[in-house]
Amino acid sequence: MAPTSVEIPYRAYWATPFAKWQGSLSHLHSLKFAAHVAKTALTDRSIDPSVFDFGVLGTTVPQQGCFYGLPWVTGLLGAEHVAGPTIAQACATGARILCTAFDEIAAGRAGVALAIAADRVSNGPQLYHPDPEGPGGAGRHEAWVLDNFERDPWAGCAMVDTAENVAARYGIGLKEQHDLVLRRYAQYDEALANDRAFQRRYMTLPFEVPDARFQKTRTSLEGDEGIYPTTPEKLARQRPVREGGTVSLAAQTHPADGNAAIVLAAPEKARDLSSDPAIRVTPLAFGQSREAKGYMPAAPIEAARRALAQAGLGIADMDAIKAHNPFVVNDIAFARAFDIDVARMNNFGCSLVWGHPQAPTGVRAIIELIEELVLRGGGIGLFEGCAAGDSAMAMVVKVEERRS
């Protein structure tokens, strides 16, 4: 069994709405924005930044000055005494920073940690790599976001090709994918019911978007930006991206911007930081894996098996399952591997629908997993998600009534 000496204080977490690529958040420096949001969120939750003695930042798209990473972010949010690492593990970054904070507390090196994730996929950096041996000393250009979406230097293919590979392995056709897309949008609609009641459990709405200097409000978001109604008729007009393939644009996520964070603490401190001390939220286990070259969407299967094994549990013990699913193929392959009902995964939404700002994606999914478990009166949940390089991470979390 994994150590259980670490908790997530109930509602000591938050996420911004996720905004579409080149949308309402595209003008904001992602690290400054994350600190701006965290400062307000901590105040709203009556958490003094002085309580932190460790922090970990997850970010995957470089921003100017990001060399200074976590210490810069904690300095901006009022925790100038806090140090810690900055981690980039592609789309697995969210689960990784939680694992890192968990390990630091479990080892007794910290009592309260802030795991914060921020990315702006919009306006990605254009890098110039010097090459002294190039013709005339000429270097090479890299569009950080677009070039890496289009080609994995190890697998030699685009991300959409990994989805096609997994679709071929499992015999997943276009219709099956589109049928599940409709289900995922219906689940997201449940989070919008009653004036977005579910999302308001962890998200401040309407959300005031600051200007680039963080001095004035530039606009306001009622919720996630860039999500459009999906119907069977619309899906019927969608064709595969690749000639002879099965994966359409509708069956994959879209790039986005945003940030999210979760506080972790030793049990005696978690009670004090919780908005409801009667609710105990305990991370039980983490798992990591890597699939065969070019099969990224299948990677979470083994990561989940490892996390479940570490927790001493099986898939049948899971009351809720949340996935980072950049392709709907992810969910279908996962459900087949574990012989579960794919329609029961991802209640209240998922990254397929609300978008993919990379590092914060898994953090938001885990927050939603916790809230789903609270709504059902407690239980055990699994988060799993793939990442670039045919890798993946998974996490098992338990929600229960505190007895002591």
Secondary structure, 3 states (H helix, E strand, C coil): CCCCCCECCCCCEEECCCEECCCCCCCCCHHHHHHHHHHHHHHHCCCCHHHCCEEEEECCCCCCCHHHHHHHHHHHCCCCCCCCCEECCHHHHHHHHHHHHHHHHHCCCCCEEEEEEEEECCCCCEEEECCCCCHHHCCEEEEHHHHHHHCCCCCCCCHHHHHHHHHHHHCCCHHHHHHHHHHHHHHHHHHHHHHHCCHHHCCCCCEEEECCCCCCEEEEECCCCCCCCCCHHHHHCCCECCCCCCCEHHHECCEEEEEEEEEEECHHHHHHHCCCCCEEEEEEEEEEEECCCCCHHHHHHHHHHHHHHHHCCCHHHCCEEEEECCEHHHHHHHHHHHCCCHHHCCCCCCHHHHCECCHHHHHHHHHHHHHHHHHCCCEEEEEEEEECCCEEEEEEEEEEECCC
